[in-house]
Amino acid sequence: MGFAATLWEWYGQGEYRRVLAACEAFPALEFLAMSADEQRETIPDCPACEAWSMAMLPLNDTLIACDSALPDEVRGGLHRIWQLCNGLTEDSFHCGDRLIFDHQDWQPIRDSATDLLGLMEHPEISPFLNDLTVDCHNEVNGYVAAKPERS
């Protein structure tokens, strides 16, 4: 069973926290897969701080929320990227330097993120990602969507 089927299975079983964590990994992986120039253009302020909070921490959150339920290849890919991110040197990951993404240490992260997006069937999930994320966020946080009144 592919990852898209796993995600929909979790959704059907009401595993909204798990689905939300997986959904939040997609934009993180998209960022990590970008070229250095694209990453620089995406980050408005401190590249290291922004990359950590918007791209790296969501991957760890996904591992925590979904770890044993993830398909082996996806879990392994997330662990690999998390290890690569944590292994960035001071030269390749420090505050205030807009050129950190040009460092060679970022290329294995880009390659792994690109591969993992494929394993996670990003093209199949992408059309539903926003709605799925909002719906699961609302379920997890107890927000009730307005439902039409029946007559």
Chimera marker file (.cmm) of the C-alpha trace (Angstrom):
<marker_set name="trace">
<marker id="1" x="0.000" y="0.000" z="0.000" r="1" g="1" b="0" radius="0.5"/>
<marker id="2" x="1.379" y="3.407" z="-0.962" r="1" g="1" b="0" radius="0.5"/>
<marker id="3" x="1.647" y="6.354" z="1.373" r="1" g="1" b="0" radius="0.5"/>
<marker id="4" x="-1.383" y="8.139" z="-0.106" r="1" g="1" b="0" radius="0.5"/>
<marker id="5" x="-3.539" y="5.097" z="0.706" r="1" g="1" b="0" radius="0.5"/>
<marker id="6" x="-2.055" y="4.992" z="4.224" r="1" g="1" b="0" radius="0.5"/>
<marker id="7" x="-2.872" y="8.662" z="4.747" r="1" g="1" b="0" radius="0.5"/>
<marker id="8" x="-6.466" y="8.206" z="3.601" r="1" g="1" b="0" radius="0.5"/>
<marker id="9" x="-6.785" y="5.113" z="5.782" r="1" g="1" b="0" radius="0.5"/>
<marker id="10" x="-5.658" y="7.133" z="8.823" r="1" g="1" b="0" radius="0.5"/>
<marker id="11" x="-8.129" y="9.859" z="7.903" r="1" g="1" b="0" radius="0.5"/>
<marker id="12" x="-10.972" y="7.344" z="7.594" r="1" g="1" b="0" radius="0.5"/>
<marker id="13" x="-10.077" y="5.925" z="11.004" r="1" g="1" b="0" radius="0.5"/>
<marker id="14" x="-10.189" y="9.365" z="12.615" r="1" g="1" b="0" radius="0.5"/>
<marker id="15" x="-6.418" y="9.531" z="13.183" r="1" g="1" b="0" radius="0.5"/>
<marker id="16" x="-6.507" y="13.298" z="12.598" r="1" g="1" b="0" radius="0.5"/>
<marker id="17" x="-3.427" y="14.151" z="14.671" r="1" g="1" b="0" radius="0.5"/>
<marker id="18" x="-1.382" y="11.661" z="12.679" r="1" g="1" b="0" radius="0.5"/>
<marker id="19" x="-2.762" y="12.912" z="9.344" r="1" g="1" b="0" radius="0.5"/>
<marker id="20" x="-2.100" y="16.519" z="10.335" r="1" g="1" b="0" radius="0.5"/>
<marker id="21" x="1.505" y="15.749" z="11.250" r="1" g="1" b="0" radius="0.5"/>
<marker id="22" x="2.028" y="13.989" z="7.926" r="1" g="1" b="0" radius="0.5"/>
<marker id="23" x="0.400" y="16.849" z="6.009" r="1" g="1" b="0" radius="0.5"/>
<marker id="24" x="2.658" y="19.377" z="7.722" r="1" g="1" b="0" radius="0.5"/>
<marker id="25" x="5.707" y="17.405" z="6.577" r="1" g="1" b="0" radius="0.5"/>
<marker id="26" x="4.934" y="18.111" z="2.913" r="1" g="1" b="0" radius="0.5"/>
<marker id="27" x="5.639" y="21.873" z="2.892" r="1" g="1" b="0" radius="0.5"/>
<marker id="28" x="8.734" y="21.227" z="5.010" r="1" g="1" b="0" radius="0.5"/>
<marker id="29" x="10.001" y="18.688" z="2.493" r="1" g="1" b="0" radius="0.5"/>
<marker id="30" x="9.114" y="20.994" z="-0.400" r="1" g="1" b="0" radius="0.5"/>
<marker id="31" x="11.274" y="23.706" z="1.152" r="1" g="1" b="0" radius="0.5"/>
<marker id="32" x="14.155" y="21.344" z="1.846" r="1" g="1" b="0" radius="0.5"/>
<marker id="33" x="14.024" y="20.069" z="-1.751" r="1" g="1" b="0" radius="0.5"/>
<marker id="34" x="14.317" y="23.606" z="-3.220" r="1" g="1" b="0" radius="0.5"/>
<marker id="35" x="17.473" y="24.986" z="-4.769" r="1" g="1" b="0" radius="0.5"/>
<marker id="36" x="19.637" y="27.293" z="-2.661" r="1" g="1" b="0" radius="0.5"/>
<marker id="37" x="18.315" y="30.332" z="-4.541" r="1" g="1" b="0" radius="0.5"/>
<marker id="38" x="14.690" y="29.282" z="-4.013" r="1" g="1" b="0" radius="0.5"/>
<marker id="39" x="15.328" y="28.658" z="-0.321" r="1" g="1" b="0" radius="0.5"/>
<marker id="40" x="16.907" y="32.088" z="0.072" r="1" g="1" b="0" radius="0.5"/>
<marker id="41" x="13.959" y="33.761" z="-1.671" r="1" g="1" b="0" radius="0.5"/>
<marker id="42" x="11.468" y="31.928" z="0.562" r="1" g="1" b="0" radius="0.5"/>
<marker id="43" x="13.080" y="32.955" z="3.862" r="1" g="1" b="0" radius="0.5"/>
<marker id="44" x="12.315" y="36.538" z="4.903" r="1" g="1" b="0" radius="0.5"/>
<marker id="45" x="14.640" y="36.784" z="7.895" r="1" g="1" b="0" radius="0.5"/>
<marker id="46" x="17.293" y="34.597" z="9.530" r="1" g="1" b="0" radius="0.5"/>
<marker id="47" x="17.729" y="31.564" z="7.261" r="1" g="1" b="0" radius="0.5"/>
<marker id="48" x="18.888" y="29.200" z="9.995" r="1" g="1" b="0" radius="0.5"/>
<marker id="49" x="16.094" y="30.073" z="12.422" r="1" g="1" b="0" radius="0.5"/>
<marker id="50" x="13.400" y="30.002" z="9.749" r="1" g="1" b="0" radius="0.5"/>
<marker id="51" x="14.613" y="26.736" z="8.196" r="1" g="1" b="0" radius="0.5"/>
<marker id="52" x="14.731" y="25.124" z="11.628" r="1" g="1" b="0" radius="0.5"/>
<marker id="53" x="11.222" y="26.174" z="12.635" r="1" g="1" b="0" radius="0.5"/>
<marker id="54" x="9.391" y="25.838" z="9.318" r="1" g="1" b="0" radius="0.5"/>
<marker id="55" x="11.143" y="22.872" z="7.727" r="1" g="1" b="0" radius="0.5"/>
<marker id="56" x="13.083" y="20.819" z="10.227" r="1" g="1" b="0" radius="0.5"/>
<marker id="57" x="10.913" y="20.755" z="13.337" r="1" g="1" b="0" radius="0.5"/>
<marker id="58" x="7.800" y="19.644" z="11.406" r="1" g="1" b="0" radius="0.5"/>
<marker id="59" x="9.728" y="16.566" z="10.265" r="1" g="1" b="0" radius="0.5"/>
<marker id="60" x="10.525" y="15.684" z="13.863" r="1" g="1" b="0" radius="0.5"/>
<marker id="61" x="6.878" y="16.283" z="14.793" r="1" g="1" b="0" radius="0.5"/>
<marker id="62" x="5.840" y="13.861" z="12.045" r="1" g="1" b="0" radius="0.5"/>
<marker id="63" x="8.245" y="11.246" z="13.366" r="1" g="1" b="0" radius="0.5"/>
<marker id="64" x="6.870" y="11.656" z="16.881" r="1" g="1" b="0" radius="0.5"/>
<marker id="65" x="3.210" y="11.529" z="15.833" r="1" g="1" b="0" radius="0.5"/>
<marker id="66" x="3.456" y="8.805" z="13.197" r="1" g="1" b="0" radius="0.5"/>
<marker id="67" x="6.692" y="6.884" z="13.717" r="1" g="1" b="0" radius="0.5"/>
<marker id="68" x="5.688" y="3.238" z="14.061" r="1" g="1" b="0" radius="0.5"/>
<marker id="69" x="2.636" y="3.658" z="11.810" r="1" g="1" b="0" radius="0.5"/>
<marker id="70" x="4.676" y="5.012" z="8.896" r="1" g="1" b="0" radius="0.5"/>
<marker id="71" x="5.687" y="2.710" z="6.064" r="1" g="1" b="0" radius="0.5"/>
<marker id="72" x="9.312" y="1.627" z="6.621" r="1" g="1" b="0" radius="0.5"/>
<marker id="73" x="10.695" y="3.553" z="3.625" r="1" g="1" b="0" radius="0.5"/>
<marker id="74" x="8.978" y="6.781" z="4.667" r="1" g="1" b="0" radius="0.5"/>
<marker id="75" x="10.026" y="6.438" z="8.306" r="1" g="1" b="0" radius="0.5"/>
<marker id="76" x="13.594" y="5.722" z="7.200" r="1" g="1" b="0" radius="0.5"/>
<marker id="77" x="13.583" y="8.715" z="4.861" r="1" g="1" b="0" radius="0.5"/>
<marker id="78" x="12.310" y="11.056" z="7.572" r="1" g="1" b="0" radius="0.5"/>
<marker id="79" x="14.909" y="9.771" z="10.027" r="1" g="1" b="0" radius="0.5"/>
<marker id="80" x="17.650" y="10.241" z="7.434" r="1" g="1" b="0" radius="0.5"/>
<marker id="81" x="16.663" y="13.850" z="6.714" r="1" g="1" b="0" radius="0.5"/>
<marker id="82" x="16.305" y="14.612" z="10.417" r="1" g="1" b="0" radius="0.5"/>
<marker id="83" x="19.817" y="13.227" z="11.006" r="1" g="1" b="0" radius="0.5"/>
<marker id="84" x="21.221" y="15.207" z="8.069" r="1" g="1" b="0" radius="0.5"/>
<marker id="85" x="19.617" y="18.402" z="9.400" r="1" g="1" b="0" radius="0.5"/>
<marker id="86" x="20.984" y="17.777" z="12.871" r="1" g="1" b="0" radius="0.5"/>
<marker id="87" x="24.391" y="17.066" z="11.373" r="1" g="1" b="0" radius="0.5"/>
<marker id="88" x="24.744" y="20.429" z="9.654" r="1" g="1" b="0" radius="0.5"/>
<marker id="89" x="28.021" y="22.070" z="10.630" r="1" g="1" b="0" radius="0.5"/>
<marker id="90" x="28.424" y="25.553" z="12.078" r="1" g="1" b="0" radius="0.5"/>
<marker id="91" x="29.630" y="26.700" z="8.644" r="1" g="1" b="0" radius="0.5"/>
<marker id="92" x="26.476" y="25.456" z="6.950" r="1" g="1" b="0" radius="0.5"/>
<marker id="93" x="23.938" y="26.419" z="9.605" r="1" g="1" b="0" radius="0.5"/>
<marker id="94" x="24.284" y="29.618" z="11.595" r="1" g="1" b="0" radius="0.5"/>
<marker id="95" x="22.178" y="32.689" z="12.205" r="1" g="1" b="0" radius="0.5"/>
<marker id="96" x="22.288" y="35.738" z="10.009" r="1" g="1" b="0" radius="0.5"/>
<marker id="97" x="24.065" y="34.217" z="7.009" r="1" g="1" b="0" radius="0.5"/>
<marker id="98" x="21.910" y="34.441" z="3.873" r="1" g="1" b="0" radius="0.5"/>
<marker id="99" x="24.324" y="32.120" z="2.043" r="1" g="1" b="0" radius="0.5"/>
<marker id="100" x="24.053" y="29.041" z="4.271" r="1" g="1" b="0" radius="0.5"/>
<marker id="101" x="21.981" y="27.237" z="1.660" r="1" g="1" b="0" radius="0.5"/>
<marker id="102" x="24.906" y="27.373" z="-0.775" r="1" g="1" b="0" radius="0.5"/>
<marker id="103" x="26.985" y="25.155" z="1.506" r="1" g="1" b="0" radius="0.5"/>
<marker id="104" x="27.595" y="21.639" z="0.194" r="1" g="1" b="0" radius="0.5"/>
<marker id="105" x="26.075" y="20.083" z="3.340" r="1" g="1" b="0" radius="0.5"/>
<marker id="106" x="22.620" y="21.108" z="2.104" r="1" g="1" b="0" radius="0.5"/>
<marker id="107" x="22.733" y="19.034" z="-1.106" r="1" g="1" b="0" radius="0.5"/>
<marker id="108" x="22.205" y="15.624" z="0.561" r="1" g="1" b="0" radius="0.5"/>
<marker id="109" x="19.217" y="17.156" z="2.380" r="1" g="1" b="0" radius="0.5"/>
<marker id="110" x="17.797" y="18.422" z="-0.927" r="1" g="1" b="0" radius="0.5"/>
<marker id="111" x="18.302" y="15.045" z="-2.583" r="1" g="1" b="0" radius="0.5"/>
<marker id="112" x="16.752" y="13.139" z="0.332" r="1" g="1" b="0" radius="0.5"/>
<marker id="113" x="13.779" y="15.518" z="0.531" r="1" g="1" b="0" radius="0.5"/>
<marker id="114" x="13.153" y="15.140" z="-3.204" r="1" g="1" b="0" radius="0.5"/>
<marker id="115" x="13.283" y="11.348" z="-2.914" r="1" g="1" b="0" radius="0.5"/>
<marker id="116" x="10.990" y="11.336" z="0.108" r="1" g="1" b="0" radius="0.5"/>
<marker id="117" x="8.403" y="13.538" z="-1.612" r="1" g="1" b="0" radius="0.5"/>
<marker id="118" x="8.247" y="10.843" z="-4.267" r="1" g="1" b="0" radius="0.5"/>
<marker id="119" x="7.961" y="8.021" z="-1.727" r="1" g="1" b="0" radius="0.5"/>
<marker id="120" x="5.195" y="9.913" z="0.045" r="1" g="1" b="0" radius="0.5"/>
<marker id="121" x="3.318" y="10.248" z="-3.258" r="1" g="1" b="0" radius="0.5"/>
<marker id="122" x="3.247" y="14.023" z="-3.099" r="1" g="1" b="0" radius="0.5"/>
<marker id="123" x="1.656" y="14.454" z="-6.576" r="1" g="1" b="0" radius="0.5"/>
<marker id="124" x="-1.290" y="12.268" z="-5.542" r="1" g="1" b="0" radius="0.5"/>
<marker id="125" x="-1.813" y="14.018" z="-2.201" r="1" g="1" b="0" radius="0.5"/>
<marker id="126" x="-1.041" y="17.592" z="-3.256" r="1" g="1" b="0" radius="0.5"/>
<marker id="127" x="-4.506" y="18.432" z="-4.697" r="1" g="1" b="0" radius="0.5"/>
<marker id="128" x="-6.092" y="17.578" z="-1.331" r="1" g="1" b="0" radius="0.5"/>
<marker id="129" x="-3.353" y="18.799" z="0.998" r="1" g="1" b="0" radius="0.5"/>
<marker id="130" x="-4.793" y="22.186" z="1.984" r="1" g="1" b="0" radius="0.5"/>
<marker id="131" x="-8.300" y="20.886" z="2.668" r="1" g="1" b="0" radius="0.5"/>
<marker id="132" x="-6.958" y="17.844" z="4.480" r="1" g="1" b="0" radius="0.5"/>
<marker id="133" x="-4.659" y="19.988" z="6.632" r="1" g="1" b="0" radius="0.5"/>
<marker id="134" x="-7.430" y="22.439" z="7.564" r="1" g="1" b="0" radius="0.5"/>
<marker id="135" x="-9.945" y="19.679" z="8.277" r="1" g="1" b="0" radius="0.5"/>
<marker id="136" x="-7.538" y="17.736" z="10.487" r="1" g="1" b="0" radius="0.5"/>
<marker id="137" x="-6.376" y="20.911" z="12.250" r="1" g="1" b="0" radius="0.5"/>
<marker id="138" x="-10.007" y="21.701" z="13.050" r="1" g="1" b="0" radius="0.5"/>
<marker id="139" x="-10.669" y="18.167" z="14.293" r="1" g="1" b="0" radius="0.5"/>
<marker id="140" x="-7.536" y="18.090" z="16.451" r="1" g="1" b="0" radius="0.5"/>
<marker id="141" x="-8.280" y="21.495" z="17.959" r="1" g="1" b="0" radius="0.5"/>
<marker id="142" x="-12.002" y="20.920" z="18.456" r="1" g="1" b="0" radius="0.5"/>
<marker id="143" x="-13.212" y="23.474" z="15.937" r="1" g="1" b="0" radius="0.5"/>
<marker id="144" x="-16.609" y="22.679" z="14.497" r="1" g="1" b="0" radius="0.5"/>
<marker id="145" x="-17.311" y="23.687" z="10.933" r="1" g="1" b="0" radius="0.5"/>
<marker id="146" x="-20.661" y="25.272" z="10.253" r="1" g="1" b="0" radius="0.5"/>
<marker id="147" x="-23.055" y="22.678" z="8.970" r="1" g="1" b="0" radius="0.5"/>
<marker id="148" x="-26.076" y="23.570" z="6.874" r="1" g="1" b="0" radius="0.5"/>
<marker id="149" x="-29.374" y="23.389" z="8.702" r="1" g="1" b="0" radius="0.5"/>
<marker id="150" x="-31.747" y="20.687" z="7.625" r="1" g="1" b="0" radius="0.5"/>
<marker id="151" x="-35.317" y="21.611" z="6.906" r="1" g="1" b="0" radius="0.5"/>
<link id1="1" id2="2" r="1" g="1" b="0" radius="0.2"/>
<link id1="2" id2="3" r="1" g="1" b="0" radius="0.2"/>
<link id1="3" id2="4" r="1" g="1" b="0" radius="0.2"/>
<link id1="4" id2="5" r="1" g="1" b="0" radius="0.2"/>
<link id1="5" id2="6" r="1" g="1" b="0" radius="0.2"/>
<link id1="6" id2="7" r="1" g="1" b="0" radius="0.2"/>
<link id1="7" id2="8" r="1" g="1" b="0" radius="0.2"/>
<link id1="8" id2="9" r="1" g="1" b="0" radius="0.2"/>
<link id1="9" id2="10" r="1" g="1" b="0" radius="0.2"/>
<link id1="10" id2="11" r="1" g="1" b="0" radius="0.2"/>
<link id1="11" id2="12" r="1" g="1" b="0" radius="0.2"/>
<link id1="12" id2="13" r="1" g="1" b="0" radius="0.2"/>
<link id1="13" id2="14" r="1" g="1" b="0" radius="0.2"/>
<link id1="14" id2="15" r="1" g="1" b="0" radius="0.2"/>
<link id1="15" id2="16" r="1" g="1" b="0" radius="0.2"/>
<link id1="16" id2="17" r="1" g="1" b="0" radius="0.2"/>
<link id1="17" id2="18" r="1" g="1" b="0" radius="0.2"/>
<link id1="18" id2="19" r="1" g="1" b="0" radius="0.2"/>
<link id1="19" id2="20" r="1" g="1" b="0" radius="0.2"/>
<link id1="20" id2="21" r="1" g="1" b="0" radius="0.2"/>
<link id1="21" id2="22" r="1" g="1" b="0" radius="0.2"/>
<link id1="22" id2="23" r="1" g="1" b="0" radius="0.2"/>
<link id1="23" id2="24" r="1" g="1" b="0" radius="0.2"/>
<link id1="24" id2="25" r="1" g="1" b="0" radius="0.2"/>
<link id1="25" id2="26" r="1" g="1" b="0" radius="0.2"/>
<link id1="26" id2="27" r="1" g="1" b="0" radius="0.2"/>
<link id1="27" id2="28" r="1" g="1" b="0" radius="0.2"/>
<link id1="28" id2="29" r="1" g="1" b="0" radius="0.2"/>
<link id1="29" id2="30" r="1" g="1" b="0" radius="0.2"/>
<link id1="30" id2="31" r="1" g="1" b="0" radius="0.2"/>
<link id1="31" id2="32" r="1" g="1" b="0" radius="0.2"/>
<link id1="32" id2="33" r="1" g="1" b="0" radius="0.2"/>
<link id1="33" id2="34" r="1" g="1" b="0" radius="0.2"/>
<link id1="34" id2="35" r="1" g="1" b="0" radius="0.2"/>
<link id1="35" id2="36" r="1" g="1" b="0" radius="0.2"/>
<link id1="36" id2="37" r="1" g="1" b="0" radius="0.2"/>
<link id1="37" id2="38" r="1" g="1" b="0" radius="0.2"/>
<link id1="38" id2="39" r="1" g="1" b="0" radius="0.2"/>
<link id1="39" id2="40" r="1" g="1" b="0" radius="0.2"/>
<link id1="40" id2="41" r="1" g="1" b="0" radius="0.2"/>
<link id1="41" id2="42" r="1" g="1" b="0" radius="0.2"/>
<link id1="42" id2="43" r="1" g="1" b="0" radius="0.2"/>
<link id1="43" id2="44" r="1" g="1" b="0" radius="0.2"/>
<link id1="44" id2="45" r="1" g="1" b="0" radius="0.2"/>
<link id1="45" id2="46" r="1" g="1" b="0" radius="0.2"/>
<link id1="46" id2="47" r="1" g="1" b="0" radius="0.2"/>
<link id1="47" id2="48" r="1" g="1" b="0" radius="0.2"/>
<link id1="48" id2="49" r="1" g="1" b="0" radius="0.2"/>
<link id1="49" id2="50" r="1" g="1" b="0" radius="0.2"/>
<link id1="50" id2="51" r="1" g="1" b="0" radius="0.2"/>
<link id1="51" id2="52" r="1" g="1" b="0" radius="0.2"/>
<link id1="52" id2="53" r="1" g="1" b="0" radius="0.2"/>
<link id1="53" id2="54" r="1" g="1" b="0" radius="0.2"/>
<link id1="54" id2="55" r="1" g="1" b="0" radius="0.2"/>
<link id1="55" id2="56" r="1" g="1" b="0" radius="0.2"/>
<link id1="56" id2="57" r="1" g="1" b="0" radius="0.2"/>
<link id1="57" id2="58" r="1" g="1" b="0" radius="0.2"/>
<link id1="58" id2="59" r="1" g="1" b="0" radius="0.2"/>
<link id1="59" id2="60" r="1" g="1" b="0" radius="0.2"/>
<link id1="60" id2="61" r="1" g="1" b="0" radius="0.2"/>
<link id1="61" id2="62" r="1" g="1" b="0" radius="0.2"/>
<link id1="62" id2="63" r="1" g="1" b="0" radius="0.2"/>
<link id1="63" id2="64" r="1" g="1" b="0" radius="0.2"/>
<link id1="64" id2="65" r="1" g="1" b="0" radius="0.2"/>
<link id1="65" id2="66" r="1" g="1" b="0" radius="0.2"/>
<link id1="66" id2="67" r="1" g="1" b="0" radius="0.2"/>
<link id1="67" id2="68" r="1" g="1" b="0" radius="0.2"/>
<link id1="68" id2="69" r="1" g="1" b="0" radius="0.2"/>
<link id1="69" id2="70" r="1" g="1" b="0" radius="0.2"/>
<link id1="70" id2="71" r="1" g="1" b="0" radius="0.2"/>
<link id1="71" id2="72" r="1" g="1" b="0" radius="0.2"/>
<link id1="72" id2="73" r="1" g="1" b="0" radius="0.2"/>
<link id1="73" id2="74" r="1" g="1" b="0" radius="0.2"/>
<link id1="74" id2="75" r="1" g="1" b="0" radius="0.2"/>
<link id1="75" id2="76" r="1" g="1" b="0" radius="0.2"/>
<link id1="76" id2="77" r="1" g="1" b="0" radius="0.2"/>
<link id1="77" id2="78" r="1" g="1" b="0" radius="0.2"/>
<link id1="78" id2="79" r="1" g="1" b="0" radius="0.2"/>
<link id1="79" id2="80" r="1" g="1" b="0" radius="0.2"/>
<link id1="80" id2="81" r="1" g="1" b="0" radius="0.2"/>
<link id1="81" id2="82" r="1" g="1" b="0" radius="0.2"/>
<link id1="82" id2="83" r="1" g="1" b="0" radius="0.2"/>
<link id1="83" id2="84" r="1" g="1" b="0" radius="0.2"/>
<link id1="84" id2="85" r="1" g="1" b="0" radius="0.2"/>
<link id1="85" id2="86" r="1" g="1" b="0" radius="0.2"/>
<link id1="86" id2="87" r="1" g="1" b="0" radius="0.2"/>
<link id1="87" id2="88" r="1" g="1" b="0" radius="0.2"/>
<link id1="88" id2="89" r="1" g="1" b="0" radius="0.2"/>
<link id1="89" id2="90" r="1" g="1" b="0" radius="0.2"/>
<link id1="90" id2="91" r="1" g="1" b="0" radius="0.2"/>
<link id1="91" id2="92" r="1" g="1" b="0" radius="0.2"/>
<link id1="92" id2="93" r="1" g="1" b="0" radius="0.2"/>
<link id1="93" id2="94" r="1" g="1" b="0" radius="0.2"/>
<link id1="94" id2="95" r="1" g="1" b="0" radius="0.2"/>
<link id1="95" id2="96" r="1" g="1" b="0" radius="0.2"/>
<link id1="96" id2="97" r="1" g="1" b="0" radius="0.2"/>
<link id1="97" id2="98" r="1" g="1" b="0" radius="0.2"/>
<link id1="98" id2="99" r="1" g="1" b="0" radius="0.2"/>
<link id1="99" id2="100" r="1" g="1" b="0" radius="0.2"/>
<link id1="100" id2="101" r="1" g="1" b="0" radius="0.2"/>
<link id1="101" id2="102" r="1" g="1" b="0" radius="0.2"/>
<link id1="102" id2="103" r="1" g="1" b="0" radius="0.2"/>
<link id1="103" id2="104" r="1" g="1" b="0" radius="0.2"/>
<link id1="104" id2="105" r="1" g="1" b="0" radius="0.2"/>
<link id1="105" id2="106" r="1" g="1" b="0" radius="0.2"/>
<link id1="106" id2="107" r="1" g="1" b="0" radius="0.2"/>
<link id1="107" id2="108" r="1" g="1" b="0" radius="0.2"/>
<link id1="108" id2="109" r="1" g="1" b="0" radius="0.2"/>
<link id1="109" id2="110" r="1" g="1" b="0" radius="0.2"/>
<link id1="110" id2="111" r="1" g="1" b="0" radius="0.2"/>
<link id1="111" id2="112" r="1" g="1" b="0" radius="0.2"/>
<link id1="112" id2="113" r="1" g="1" b="0" radius="0.2"/>
<link id1="113" id2="114" r="1" g="1" b="0" radius="0.2"/>
<link id1="114" id2="115" r="1" g="1" b="0" radius="0.2"/>
<link id1="115" id2="116" r="1" g="1" b="0" radius="0.2"/>
<link id1="116" id2="117" r="1" g="1" b="0" radius="0.2"/>
<link id1="117" id2="118" r="1" g="1" b="0" radius="0.2"/>
<link id1="118" id2="119" r="1" g="1" b="0" radius="0.2"/>
<link id1="119" id2="120" r="1" g="1" b="0" radius="0.2"/>
<link id1="120" id2="121" r="1" g="1" b="0" radius="0.2"/>
<link id1="121" id2="122" r="1" g="1" b="0" radius="0.2"/>
<link id1="122" id2="123" r="1" g="1" b="0" radius="0.2"/>
<link id1="123" id2="124" r="1" g="1" b="0" radius="0.2"/>
<link id1="124" id2="125" r="1" g="1" b="0" radius="0.2"/>
<link id1="125" id2="126" r="1" g="1" b="0" radius="0.2"/>
<link id1="126" id2="127" r="1" g="1" b="0" radius="0.2"/>
<link id1="127" id2="128" r="1" g="1" b="0" radius="0.2"/>
<link id1="128" id2="129" r="1" g="1" b="0" radius="0.2"/>
<link id1="129" id2="130" r="1" g="1" b="0" radius="0.2"/>
<link id1="130" id2="131" r="1" g="1" b="0" radius="0.2"/>
<link id1="131" id2="132" r="1" g="1" b="0" radius="0.2"/>
<link id1="132" id2="133" r="1" g="1" b="0" radius="0.2"/>
<link id1="133" id2="134" r="1" g="1" b="0" radius="0.2"/>
<link id1="134" id2="135" r="1" g="1" b="0" radius="0.2"/>
<link id1="135" id2="136" r="1" g="1" b="0" radius="0.2"/>
<link id1="136" id2="137" r="1" g="1" b="0" radius="0.2"/>
<link id1="137" id2="138" r="1" g="1" b="0" radius="0.2"/>
<link id1="138" id2="139" r="1" g="1" b="0" radius="0.2"/>
<link id1="139" id2="140" r="1" g="1" b="0" radius="0.2"/>
<link id1="140" id2="141" r="1" g="1" b="0" radius="0.2"/>
<link id1="141" id2="142" r="1" g="1" b="0" radius="0.2"/>
<link id1="142" id2="143" r="1" g="1" b="0" radius="0.2"/>
<link id1="143" id2="144" r="1" g="1" b="0" radius="0.2"/>
<link id1="144" id2="145" r="1" g="1" b="0" radius="0.2"/>
<link id1="145" id2="146" r="1" g="1" b="0" radius="0.2"/>
<link id1="146" id2="147" r="1" g="1" b="0" radius="0.2"/>
<link id1="147" id2="148" r="1" g="1" b="0" radius="0.2"/>
<link id1="148" id2="149" r="1" g="1" b="0" radius="0.2"/>
<link id1="149" id2="150" r="1" g="1" b="0" radius="0.2"/>
<link id1="150" id2="151" r="1" g="1" b="0" radius="0.2"/>
</marker_set>
